[in-house]
Amino acid sequence: MSAPDSPIRVLVADDHAVVREGLVAILNRQPDIRVIAEASDGASALASWDRLQPDVTLVDLRMPGLDGVEVTAALHRRDPRSKVIILTTFDGDEDIARGLAAGASAYLLKDATADELAQSVRTVMRGDIYIPPALAGRLALHLQSDPLTARERDVLEELGRGCSNRVIAERLGIAEGTVKLHMKSILSKLDASSRADAIVIALKRGYLKP
């Protein structure tokens, strides 16, 4: 860990080289921040963290192998005090909730400004949480809403694969009538007008992965 008054040591993990290089360039322009390592996937990020013990880890949500949430959870198993910023192009409600539940200190979209990126690093370094106001509002609404049950998530996942009620029932080992009841509940909770609408909403909120 950094000594007092020394630059904040950052590990940047993103599987897109151009994005990663841009993040590194932005952060290294800050007088109080220094990128000490880069990683192109989750496993490499964990290996670099083990070797260097950075102050802050900036990790992409979608990466091959271990994703950003899994990396965050793994780092918090190593050290509950670890500070992780999840950076992503996705703003799904479920993704935000999963990241914070895994121990992320900040959640930032990739269209954030350079100032926002640097400020998020400084904020989590102080031990605070950083969530842009727009995402914070959506997260609050998500937490207040009625979440899907585990079985409803199973049904929704099969729906996302294009399965009919009959096929879903066979795959999950439940009655077709039960699938219909779950589907009715899913449409209500997602405020969806149809099965197709439910899939679109579920993708946007992070219940289903692209």
C-alpha positions as YAML, in Angstrom:
chain: A
units: angstrom
residues:
- id: 1
  name: MET
  ca: [0.00, 0.00, 0.00]
- id: 2
  name: SER
  ca: [1.05, 3.58, -0.60]
- id: 3
  name: ALA
  ca: [2.74, 5.65, 2.07]
- id: 4
  name: PRO
  ca: [1.06, 8.94, 3.09]
- id: 5
  name: ASP
  ca: [1.37, 11.64, 0.39]
- id: 6
  name: SER
  ca: [2.63, 9.17, -2.22]
- id: 7
  name: PRO
  ca: [0.65, 8.60, -5.47]
- id: 8
  name: ILE
  ca: [-2.36, 6.28, -5.38]
- id: 9
  name: ARG
  ca: [-1.22, 2.99, -6.91]
- id: 10
  name: VAL
  ca: [-3.76, 1.64, -9.41]
- id: 11
  name: LEU
  ca: [-4.21, -1.65, -11.26]
- id: 12
  name: VAL
  ca: [-6.24, -1.39, -14.50]
- id: 13
  name: ALA
  ca: [-7.95, -4.50, -15.87]
- id: 14
  name: ASP
  ca: [-9.79, -4.39, -19.20]
- id: 15
  name: ASP
  ca: [-9.76, -6.89, -22.05]
- id: 16
  name: HIS
  ca: [-9.88, -4.18, -24.73]
- id: 17
  name: ALA
  ca: [-6.35, -2.90, -25.29]
- id: 18
  name: VAL
  ca: [-7.38, 0.49, -26.68]
- id: 19
  name: VAL
  ca: [-9.73, 1.15, -23.75]
- id: 20
  name: ARG
  ca: [-7.11, -0.01, -21.26]
- id: 21
  name: GLU
  ca: [-4.44, 2.21, -22.77]
- id: 22
  name: GLY
  ca: [-6.81, 5.17, -22.64]
- id: 23
  name: LEU
  ca: [-7.60, 4.59, -18.99]
- id: 24
  name: VAL
  ca: [-3.92, 4.29, -18.15]
- id: 25
  name: ALA
  ca: [-3.10, 7.51, -20.01]
- id: 26
  name: ILE
  ca: [-5.87, 9.44, -18.25]
- id: 27
  name: LEU
  ca: [-4.90, 8.23, -14.80]
- id: 28
  name: ASN
  ca: [-1.18, 8.72, -15.29]
- id: 29
  name: ARG
  ca: [-1.80, 12.37, -16.17]
- id: 30
  name: GLN
  ca: [-3.00, 12.91, -12.60]
- id: 31
  name: PRO
  ca: [-0.19, 14.05, -10.27]
- id: 32
  name: ASP
  ca: [-1.53, 11.96, -7.38]
- id: 33
  name: ILE
  ca: [-2.28, 8.73, -9.27]
- id: 34
  name: ARG
  ca: [0.06, 6.17, -10.82]
- id: 35
  name: VAL
  ca: [-0.91, 3.03, -12.74]
- id: 36
  name: ILE
  ca: [1.43, 0.26, -11.60]
- id: 37
  name: ALA
  ca: [0.03, -2.65, -13.65]
- id: 38
  name: GLU
  ca: [-2.37, -3.61, -16.44]
- id: 39
  name: ALA
  ca: [-4.32, -6.82, -16.98]
- id: 40
  name: SER
  ca: [-6.36, -8.10, -19.92]
- id: 41
  name: ASP
  ca: [-8.50, -10.63, -18.04]
- id: 42
  name: GLY
  ca: [-9.74, -11.50, -14.57]
- id: 43
  name: ALA
  ca: [-7.14, -14.15, -13.78]
- id: 44
  name: SER
  ca: [-4.28, -11.81, -14.72]
- id: 45
  name: ALA
  ca: [-5.84, -9.06, -12.61]
- id: 46
  name: LEU
  ca: [-5.87, -11.30, -9.54]
- id: 47
  name: ALA
  ca: [-2.29, -12.41, -10.16]
- id: 48
  name: SER
  ca: [-1.14, -8.78, -10.48]
- id: 49
  name: TRP
  ca: [-3.04, -7.82, -7.34]
- id: 50
  name: ASP
  ca: [-1.41, -10.65, -5.39]
- id: 51
  name: ARG
  ca: [2.02, -9.55, -6.56]
- id: 52
  name: LEU
  ca: [1.70, -5.77, -6.21]
- id: 53
  name: GLN
  ca: [-1.09, -5.07, -3.68]
- id: 54
  name: PRO
  ca: [-2.38, -1.90, -5.43]
- id: 55
  name: ASP
  ca: [-4.34, 0.71, -3.53]
- id: 56
  name: VAL
  ca: [-7.20, 0.72, -6.04]
- id: 57
  name: THR
  ca: [-8.20, -1.81, -8.71]
- id: 58
  name: LEU
  ca: [-10.12, -0.59, -11.76]
- id: 59
  name: VAL
  ca: [-11.81, -3.58, -13.39]
- id: 60
  name: ASP
  ca: [-14.05, -3.97, -16.44]
- id: 61
  name: LEU
  ca: [-17.38, -5.68, -15.79]
- id: 62
  name: ARG
  ca: [-17.25, -7.89, -18.89]
- id: 63
  name: MET
  ca: [-13.99, -9.80, -19.29]
- id: 64
  name: PRO
  ca: [-13.14, -13.32, -20.48]
- id: 65
  name: GLY
  ca: [-12.97, -15.92, -17.75]
- id: 66
  name: LEU
  ca: [-13.62, -14.12, -14.49]
- id: 67
  name: ASP
  ca: [-15.81, -11.05, -14.92]
- id: 68
  name: GLY
  ca: [-15.54, -7.84, -12.93]
- id: 69
  name: VAL
  ca: [-17.96, -8.94, -10.21]
- id: 70
  name: GLU
  ca: [-16.13, -12.25, -9.74]
- id: 71
  name: VAL
  ca: [-12.79, -10.45, -9.56]
- id: 72
  name: THR
  ca: [-14.24, -8.04, -7.00]
- id: 73
  name: ALA
  ca: [-15.55, -10.88, -4.86]
- id: 74
  name: ALA
  ca: [-12.21, -12.70, -5.08]
- id: 75
  name: LEU
  ca: [-10.30, -9.58, -4.01]
- id: 76
  name: HIS
  ca: [-12.57, -9.08, -1.02]
- id: 77
  name: ARG
  ca: [-11.99, -12.67, 0.03]
- id: 78
  name: ARG
  ca: [-8.28, -11.89, -0.07]
- id: 79
  name: ASP
  ca: [-8.66, -8.56, 1.75]
- id: 80
  name: PRO
  ca: [-12.03, -7.08, 2.80]
- id: 81
  name: ARG
  ca: [-10.38, -3.64, 2.72]
- id: 82
  name: SER
  ca: [-9.53, -3.87, -0.98]
- id: 83
  name: LYS
  ca: [-10.87, -1.00, -3.07]
- id: 84
  name: VAL
  ca: [-12.40, -1.86, -6.43]
- id: 85
  name: ILE
  ca: [-13.96, 0.33, -9.10]
- id: 86
  name: ILE
  ca: [-16.12, -1.46, -11.68]
- id: 87
  name: LEU
  ca: [-16.02, 0.25, -15.05]
- id: 88
  name: THR
  ca: [-18.43, -0.77, -17.79]
- id: 89
  name: THR
  ca: [-20.51, 0.19, -20.79]
- id: 90
  name: PHE
  ca: [-23.48, -1.59, -19.17]
- id: 91
  name: ASP
  ca: [-25.77, 0.25, -16.76]
- id: 92
  name: GLY
  ca: [-28.10, -2.62, -15.85]
- id: 93
  name: ASP
  ca: [-29.67, -2.31, -12.41]
- id: 94
  name: GLU
  ca: [-28.80, -5.90, -11.55]
- id: 95
  name: ASP
  ca: [-25.17, -5.42, -12.60]
- id: 96
  name: ILE
  ca: [-24.85, -2.41, -10.30]
- id: 97
  name: ALA
  ca: [-26.40, -4.29, -7.39]
- id: 98
  name: ARG
  ca: [-24.22, -7.37, -7.98]
- id: 99
  name: GLY
  ca: [-21.05, -5.31, -8.15]
- id: 100
  name: LEU
  ca: [-21.75, -3.44, -4.93]
- id: 101
  name: ALA
  ca: [-22.84, -6.62, -3.15]
- id: 102
  name: ALA
  ca: [-19.52, -8.22, -4.14]
- id: 103
  name: GLY
  ca: [-17.69, -5.36, -2.46]
- id: 104
  name: ALA
  ca: [-17.10, -2.78, -5.19]
- id: 105
  name: SER
  ca: [-16.43, 0.73, -3.90]
- id: 106
  name: ALA
  ca: [-17.49, 2.45, -7.11]
- id: 107
  name: TYR
  ca: [-19.41, 1.79, -10.29]
- id: 108
  name: LEU
  ca: [-18.55, 3.98, -13.27]
- id: 109
  name: LEU
  ca: [-19.72, 3.97, -16.88]
- id: 110
  name: LYS
  ca: [-17.13, 4.12, -19.66]
- id: 111
  name: ASP
  ca: [-18.57, 7.38, -20.95]
- id: 112
  name: ALA
  ca: [-17.46, 9.06, -17.71]
- id: 113
  name: THR
  ca: [-15.20, 12.08, -18.08]
- id: 114
  name: ALA
  ca: [-11.52, 12.00, -17.20]
- id: 115
  name: ASP
  ca: [-12.29, 14.12, -14.13]
- id: 116
  name: GLU
  ca: [-14.96, 11.65, -12.97]
- id: 117
  name: LEU
  ca: [-12.58, 8.74, -13.42]
- id: 118
  name: ALA
  ca: [-9.83, 10.40, -11.40]
- id: 119
  name: GLN
  ca: [-12.30, 11.56, -8.75]
- id: 120
  name: SER
  ca: [-13.66, 8.05, -8.33]
- id: 121
  name: VAL
  ca: [-10.14, 6.78, -7.62]
- id: 122
  name: ARG
  ca: [-9.56, 9.49, -5.01]
- id: 123
  name: THR
  ca: [-12.97, 8.89, -3.43]
- id: 124
  name: VAL
  ca: [-12.56, 5.15, -2.93]
- id: 125
  name: MET
  ca: [-9.02, 5.68, -1.71]
- id: 126
  name: ARG
  ca: [-10.51, 7.76, 1.13]
- id: 127
  name: GLY
  ca: [-12.74, 4.83, 1.98]
- id: 128
  name: ASP
  ca: [-15.94, 6.27, 0.48]
- id: 129
  name: ILE
  ca: [-18.37, 4.90, -2.09]
- id: 130
  name: TYR
  ca: [-18.56, 6.57, -5.52]
- id: 131
  name: ILE
  ca: [-21.69, 6.15, -7.63]
- id: 132
  name: PRO
  ca: [-22.74, 8.78, -10.19]
- id: 133
  name: PRO
  ca: [-26.10, 10.38, -9.24]
- id: 134
  name: ALA
  ca: [-27.96, 8.88, -12.21]
- id: 135
  name: LEU
  ca: [-26.84, 5.37, -11.33]
- id: 136
  name: ALA
  ca: [-27.48, 5.94, -7.64]
- id: 137
  name: GLY
  ca: [-31.08, 6.84, -8.40]
- id: 138
  name: ARG
  ca: [-31.59, 3.76, -10.52]
- id: 139
  name: LEU
  ca: [-30.01, 1.56, -7.87]
- id: 140
  name: ALA
  ca: [-32.38, 2.95, -5.25]
- id: 141
  name: LEU
  ca: [-35.36, 2.17, -7.46]
- id: 142
  name: HIS
  ca: [-34.02, -1.32, -8.10]
- id: 143
  name: LEU
  ca: [-33.63, -2.05, -4.40]
- id: 144
  name: GLN
  ca: [-37.14, -0.79, -3.71]
- id: 145
  name: SER
  ca: [-38.69, -2.90, -6.44]
- id: 146
  name: ASP
  ca: [-39.86, -6.47, -5.99]
- id: 147
  name: PRO
  ca: [-36.85, -8.62, -7.05]
- id: 148
  name: LEU
  ca: [-37.20, -11.78, -9.07]
- id: 149
  name: THR
  ca: [-37.07, -15.05, -7.19]
- id: 150
  name: ALA
  ca: [-34.44, -17.67, -8.03]
- id: 151
  name: ARG
  ca: [-37.02, -19.75, -9.91]
- id: 152
  name: GLU
  ca: [-38.26, -16.71, -11.83]
- id: 153
  name: ARG
  ca: [-34.68, -16.02, -12.86]
- id: 154
  name: ASP
  ca: [-34.43, -19.63, -14.10]
- id: 155
  name: VAL
  ca: [-37.60, -19.22, -16.15]
- id: 156
  name: LEU
  ca: [-36.40, -15.86, -17.50]
- id: 157
  name: GLU
  ca: [-33.07, -17.36, -18.53]
- id: 158
  name: GLU
  ca: [-34.83, -20.12, -20.47]
- id: 159
  name: LEU
  ca: [-37.14, -17.53, -22.00]
- id: 160
  name: GLY
  ca: [-34.05, -15.63, -23.14]
- id: 161
  name: ARG
  ca: [-32.94, -18.79, -24.97]
- id: 162
  name: GLY
  ca: [-36.19, -18.69, -26.93]
- id: 163
  name: CYS
  ca: [-37.85, -21.63, -25.15]
- id: 164
  name: SER
  ca: [-41.61, -22.08, -25.08]
- id: 165
  name: ASN
  ca: [-43.51, -22.66, -21.83]
- id: 166
  name: ARG
  ca: [-43.61, -26.39, -22.55]
- id: 167
  name: VAL
  ca: [-39.87, -26.60, -23.14]
- id: 168
  name: ILE
  ca: [-39.15, -24.46, -20.07]
- id: 169
  name: ALA
  ca: [-41.29, -26.80, -17.97]
- id: 170
  name: GLU
  ca: [-39.38, -29.84, -19.29]
- id: 171
  name: ARG
  ca: [-35.97, -28.26, -18.76]
- id: 172
  name: LEU
  ca: [-36.76, -27.10, -15.22]
- id: 173
  name: GLY
  ca: [-38.76, -30.17, -14.22]
- id: 174
  name: ILE
  ca: [-41.90, -28.26, -13.30]
- id: 175
  name: ALA
  ca: [-45.49, -28.19, -14.60]
- id: 176
  name: GLU
  ca: [-46.31, -26.02, -17.59]
- id: 177
  name: GLY
  ca: [-49.01, -24.32, -15.51]
- id: 178
  name: THR
  ca: [-46.32, -23.36, -12.97]
- id: 179
  name: VAL
  ca: [-44.23, -21.85, -15.76]
- id: 180
  name: LYS
  ca: [-47.22, -19.74, -16.79]
- id: 181
  name: LEU
  ca: [-47.62, -18.48, -13.22]
- id: 182
  name: HIS
  ca: [-43.92, -17.59, -13.05]
- id: 183
  name: MET
  ca: [-44.17, -15.87, -16.42]
- id: 184
  name: LYS
  ca: [-47.12, -13.77, -15.23]
- id: 185
  name: SER
  ca: [-45.13, -12.72, -12.16]
- id: 186
  name: ILE
  ca: [-42.06, -11.88, -14.26]
- id: 187
  name: LEU
  ca: [-44.07, -9.68, -16.62]
- id: 188
  name: SER
  ca: [-45.59, -7.88, -13.66]
- id: 189
  name: LYS
  ca: [-42.31, -7.32, -11.81]
- id: 190
  name: LEU
  ca: [-40.52, -6.11, -14.93]
- id: 191
  name: ASP
  ca: [-43.54, -4.06, -16.02]
- id: 192
  name: ALA
  ca: [-43.27, -5.82, -19.39]
- id: 193
  name: SER
  ca: [-46.10, -6.01, -21.91]
- id: 194
  name: SER
  ca: [-44.99, -9.26, -23.56]
- id: 195
  name: ARG
  ca: [-42.42, -12.04, -23.44]
- id: 196
  name: ALA
  ca: [-40.26, -10.20, -25.98]
- id: 197
  name: ASP
  ca: [-40.56, -7.00, -23.95]
- id: 198
  name: ALA
  ca: [-39.51, -8.91, -20.83]
- id: 199
  name: ILE
  ca: [-36.34, -10.09, -22.58]
- id: 200
  name: VAL
  ca: [-35.45, -6.56, -23.69]
- id: 201
  name: ILE
  ca: [-36.00, -5.17, -20.19]
- id: 202
  name: ALA
  ca: [-34.10, -8.05, -18.58]
- id: 203
  name: LEU
  ca: [-31.12, -7.39, -20.85]
- id: 204
  name: LYS
  ca: [-31.12, -3.69, -19.99]
- id: 205
  name: ARG
  ca: [-31.33, -4.36, -16.25]
- id: 206
  name: GLY
  ca: [-28.68, -7.06, -16.25]
- id: 207
  name: TYR
  ca: [-30.90, -10.05, -15.43]
- id: 208
  name: LEU
  ca: [-29.91, -11.56, -18.77]
- id: 209
  name: LYS
  ca: [-26.47, -11.31, -20.36]
- id: 210
  name: PRO
  ca: [-26.08, -10.26, -24.00]
...
